[in-house]
Amino acid sequence: MGAAPALSGHAAPSGPAAPPGPAGPGRAHWLRVTRETADDLATDAVAREQAGKVPFDEVSRLREAGLLGLLAPVASGGGGADWATAYAVVREIAAADAAIGQLLGSHYFLSWSAGFLAGPVAGARTEQRSAAGQWCWGGGFARQEAPLVLTRSGHGHVLHGRQSYAAGVLVADRIAVRAVRADTGEPVAVTVDPAHPGLAVVGDADAFGQRLAGGGSVECDGVPVAADEVLGSLSADEAVLSPRTALVSPVGRLLTVQLRLGVAEGVLAEVREYSRGMSVPDRAAGPAIDPQALAAYGELTVLTRSASALADQAREAVRRGVRRGEDLTYDEYAELSVLVAMAEAAAAGAARESTARALDLLGARAASSRLGLDRFWRNARTQSLHDPVGPRLRDVGDYFLSGAHPPFVLPT
């Protein structure tokens, strides 16, 4: 989806089609709903970002539009959409509001992972409960030091420790986190109920960007974890982690790609509108906009479209890998994972260049806090600091030179 929402004539987000067919409302429906929701978010994006409040209202908008249950099966009360649609949704929302795009992308990844890692029976039960309650998921599986610790207790487990940053936890109905087993040190994914008195969510994420992503710290003091809430292993050992299970990495990292592309497209769309308003070319007399500015617009457009094309290739490779299922080999996994790393790097470059140079195209006008164009740069920079592109470039280079399999890395 190539452009951010326009900044005028916004419609209120509409809900899912009623009643949905056996296969769900369909991609066209969800793209329309997403555009309406993005338009709605764009109307007050600057004011909301500057206020920096916990995004309860924004989550309500996503819930009312039916977007929280997008990936859940129709039989469970969800939208029945595929990952290609989810990626397009995150990108469109991120173009209007990058922080909400991150919150939604994190929700998709964690809610899907809960079913994917848990196995068919427990996964289906979690999926159904999540869709029925329209849960918003927060948390994260990226490695942290010191880790949360999972200890056996009776017929289940208890969770202790602190996770320093997790997206969406301030507004989450369920939290999914990474922990290590106290007896073996194996990393596993677990889910917890944020309403439990032993769990505290602390709103201490004071970053200068992505302020509405609902991020914070999670502190656990003897939080009970039932057996079916231990979703599965996150071990990077190829003897433990199958190629199919390892797909959680590229599936999640492609959400980061879409977030970055959405930011790049969003800032270019807004700056284009202001540029058009400042000077309308007279075709008879030639362009009124400076030729260097036109060249810069062209360069940034080429950069973003190129990154988008690479993202499409990576998405198709991941789709084929998911369809291969248990037949997927480690060599095939390595190839698609490297392709995703290439897309991450390209999208990071597009976001970095677009958010910085787009301001120069407007000159001093871009410094106006009323326009709020600085939020694009701050959001992109904050995201890249949490998830730097350097390690992904090293993975690509190592694979190119020696064919080395990239490490199993989960998105922050």
N, C-alpha and C positions, 0 to 999 in steps of 0.2 A: 504494500500500500504506500504510494509514493509521496503523499503530501499530508501535512497536518491539517486539522480542521480549520475552516475559516473562522473569523472572529466576529461574525455577525449572523443574525437570523438563526439563532440556536433553537433547536426543538428539545423538549423534555424527553429523556430517555424512555423508550417504550419497553414493555415487558416481553417475555417470550410469547411466541405464537400459541394460540389456544384453540383447540387442543393440538399438541404435537403429534405427528405421525409416528409410526413404529420406529423409524430411524431418526427421529428428532426433526426439529424445524428446518435444518439444512444450513449450509454455509452462507448462502445469500442473506438469510434472515439474520444470522449472527453478525455479519459484517455491517448490515444496516443498523442493528441495535448498537453495535460498537461505535459507529460514526455518530449516532445521536448522543451516546453517552460521552464521547470525546468532545463533541460540540458543547455539551452541557458543562463539562469540566473546564473547558477553555474560557467560558464566560467570566469566571472569577478566579482563574489560575493564579494571577499575580497577587491578588488580595489574600488568597488562602495561603500561598507560599510565604508571603511576608508575615502573616499572622502566626504561622508555624504551629497550629493547634494539632492535637491528636486526631487522626483522620477518621473519626467515627462517621461523620456525615458522608465522606467520600465512599467508605465501605457500604453504607446504606444505598448510595446511588448504584454501585456495582451490583449489590444484591437485588435491588428492585428491577434492574435491567435483566436479571437472570444470568449474569456473567460469572458469578462465583461457581455455579454448577455446570459450567460449559462442558468440561471434559467427562463428567460422570455419565454413565449409561442412562438412557431414557427409562429403562426398567427400574432404575434406582431413584428416579425423579430428577435426573440431570438433563443436560442439553444434548448429549450424544455426539458432540463434535470431536474432530480429530486434532492432532497436534498442529497440522498446517494451519487450521483455523485459529487455534490458541495462539500461535506465534503471530499471526496477523493481528489478532485482537490486542496483544501486549504492545505491539509496535504502534498501532493507532492510538492507544491510550497514552503511551509514552510520549508521542509527539505533542499531545496536549498538556500532559503533566507527567514528567519523568518519574517522580516519586511514587505516584499512584500506579504507573506502569510497572515499577519495581515491586510494589506491594502485590499487585495482581499476578505478576510472573512468579514471584516466590510462592504465592498461594497455589498456583497451578502445579508447580513442581512438587511441593510438599504433599499436597492432597493426592496427586497421582502416585508419588513414591510410596505413600502409605499403603496403597493397594498393590503396587508392583512388587515391593519388597516383602510384603507380609505373606504372600501365597494366596491361592484362589479363595479359600473359605474365609479366612480372617480378613483378607483384602476386600472381598465383596461385602462383608458385614460393615467394615469401616466406611466403605464407599457409600453404602445405603444410608447409614446414619449421617454422614457428612452432607449428602444431597438433601435428605429430608429436613435437616436442621439448618441448611444453607450456611454451613460453617465457613468461616474465614480462617485459613491456616497461616501460622507464622512459625518462625524458627530458622533452622539451617543445619546442614550436615558438614560444612567445611571444618577442617581440622583446627583445633585451638589448643593452646597450652595455658593453664592446666585444663585437662578435659573433665567433663562431667563423668562421674563414676557410678556404675550400675552394680549393685550388690544384691546377692540372693537373700530372700527373706521369706520364710514360710513357703507358700505356694507361688510366690511371685518374686518381685524385686523392689528395691527402693533406690531412688536417685539422689545423689548428693553432688554439690559443687556449683560452679557458676560459669555460665557462658557469657562472654563479654559483649558480644553483639549478635543480635538475631533480628532479621527483618520481620515486620508485621506483628510482633509479639504484643504490642500495646493494644491491638484491636482483635487479637486472635481468639477464636472459640476453641481451637486445638493447636497445640504447639508440638512440632516435631524437631528433635535435636539429635546430635551425635553424642554418644557416650562410650566409655570403654568398660568392659567387664572387669570387675575387681579381681577375679580369680585367674583369668587368662590374658587380660590386656587386649582382647579382640574388640575393635570398634564396631558398634552396632547403631542402627537407627531406632529411636524409640519415640512414642507419642505420650504426651501428658496432658492432663486437664488443667488449664490455667486457674480454674476456680478452686483447686485444692489448697488448703491453708498452708501447706508446706512449700508452696511455690510462690515466689515473689517476682513480679515483672517490674523492672526499674527503668524509668524513662530517662536514661543518662546519655543517650546518643545526641551529642551537641555539635555534630558536623555542620559545616557551612552550606552543605547541599543535601539533596534528597531528604529534606526535613519532614516531609509528609509520608515517609515510607513506614511509619509506625515502628521504627526500630528501637531496641533497648536491650538491656541485659536480663538474663533469666537466672534466678538464684533458687536452688533446690535444696531443701533440708528434709530428707527422708520422704520424698514424694513417692507414693506407691505406684508401681508399674506392673500391670497384670501381664501374664505370660503372652497374651495375644497382642499386647502393646509394644512388645519387642519385635520390630518389623523384620529385621534381617541384618546380615553382616555388611559392613562397609570396608572390609579388609581389602587392601590393595594387592594381596598375595594371589597370584594367578591360580594357585592350588585351591584357594577358597572361593574366589570371586569368578564366576563364569562370565564369558563374553556377553551373554544376554543380560545378566544382572549389571554388568559394567556400563550398560547403555544409559543408566541413570546419569552418568557424567555428561556425555554429549547432548542428551535431551535437555538437561538443565542448563548447560552452558550456551545452548542456542537461544535460550531466553535472554541471556545477557547480550547476545548479538542483536536481537530484536530491540532490546531496550536502547542500546547505543545507536542503532539506525533510526529509531523513533526520535531520539534527541536531535540527531543531525538533521533529519527531515523537518522536525518541528521548528527549529531555529531558522532554517533557511526559508520556510514558508512564511513565518512572521516577518522576517526582515524584508522579504520580497514584497509583502503587502505595504510595509511602510515606505519602501523605495518607490513603489508605484504611486503612492499618494503624494510623495514629495515632488515627483517630476514625471509627467506623462510625455513620452517621446512624440515629437512631431515628425512623422515619416518623411515629409517633404523636405524638412530642414536637417534631417539626420537625428540620431539618438541624442536625447538630452542628458542621459546618464554618462558619466565619464567612461571612456573605453577601458581603462584599467579596472574599473568596478565591474564592467560587463565580463571582462576576462576572468576576474575573481569568481563571479557567479558561475561562469562556465566551468572553472576548475573544481569548485566545490561540488557542483552538480555531478561532474564526471566521477569525482572521488566517491561520492555517496552512492551513485548508481552502480559503480564497480563493486563496492562493498556489498551492495544488495544482491548483485548477481552471484557473488561468491557465497553469500548466505543461502541463496536458493539452492546452490549445488550441495552445500552441507546439509540442508534440510532434507533434500531428496536422498542423500546417502544415509542419513539417520533413519528415514522412513523405510528404506530397503533393509537396513539392519534390524529394525524392530520386526519387520515381516519375516525375516529369517529365523527369529526366535532362537530356540536351542541349537539350531544348525549353524549359527553364527560362529566363525572362528576368531581366534585372537588376532591373526593377521588382518582379517577383514575389519575387526573392531579398531585396530591400530590405524588403518587407513582412513576410516571415517572420522575417528577422533582427531587425527591430524588435520583433516579438512575443516572440522569445526574450529580448531585452533587458528587456522588461517583466516577463517571468517571472523573470529574474535579480534584478531589483530587488525584486519581491514576495517571493521566497524569501529574499533577504538580510534583509528586514525581519522576516519570520517567524522566522528563525534568531536574529537579534539580540535581538528582544523576548522570545522564548521562553526563550533560554538565560540572559538576565539576570533576568527577572521570575519565572521558575519557582523560583529560589532563594529569593526573598522569600516565596513561598507556604509554604515550610517553616520560615522564620525561622532562628533560630540553629542548628537541627539541620543545615541545609544546609552549614554550615561544616566538618562532619566530613570529615576526609581519608579515613576509611573508606568513606564513601559515594561519594566521588570525583565529585560532581556538578559541581564546578568545571571538569572536563575538557570538558564540553559548551560552556561559555562560551569557554574558551581555544581550543578547536578552531575554533569559529565565528569568533572574532575573528581568529585567525591567517589563516584562509582569506580573510576579507574584506580584510585588509591586503595580501595578495598579489594579490587580484583585486577592487579597490574598485568599488563600484556607481555612484559619481558619473559616470564617463564614459558608462555605459550610460544613465543618466537623461538626460544631455545629448543622446545619440543619439535617444532617444525624443522629446524636446522639439523637436529640430531637424527630425525627420521630421514631427511633428505640425504645426509652424508652416509649414515650407517644402517638405516632401516630399523633403528631402535624403537621399540614400542613406547609410546608416551605414557607417563605415569597416570594413575587413576586419580583425577582431580575433580572435586565437586565445587560448584559455584558458591561464592559467598553471597 
